[in-house]
Amino acid sequence: MRLSEERYDNPAYRDIKNSIDTAKEEGREEGRVEGIAKEKLATAKRLLGMGLTQEQVAKGTDLSIEDIERLV
């Protein structure tokens, strides 16, 4: 049996590996969510700069009026 096969036969190794893999995926998802939020704010700033109303920007970006007001 190879070393890699022995590792997967070890329940403690599998548990630790699964925990690490889960943490990595959760971190990736958190990063995606943060990236989307930042892009929405950047889009809102551009739309405000183009002269759209806060209500139009909120509707177009799915941000709240409060979020838009913080940008002004």
C-alpha positions, 0 to 999 in steps of 0.5 A, a space after each residue: 500500500 502506498 503512503 497516500 492510500 495509508 493516509 486515506 485509511 486513517 480516519 483522523 487524516 480524513 477528518 482533518 483533510 475534510 475540515 481543511 477542504 471545507 474551510 477552503 471552500 467557505 473562504 472562496 465563497 466568502 471572497 466571491 460574496 465580498 467581490 460581488 458586493 464591492 462591484 455593486 458599490 463600484 457600479 452604484 458610484 458610476 451610475 450616480 456619476 452619470 446622473 441617475 437618481 439614488 432610487 434608480 441606482 438602488 433599483 439597478 444594483 439591488 442595493 438599499 437606499 441607505 447603501 446608496 446614501 453612504 456613497 454620496 
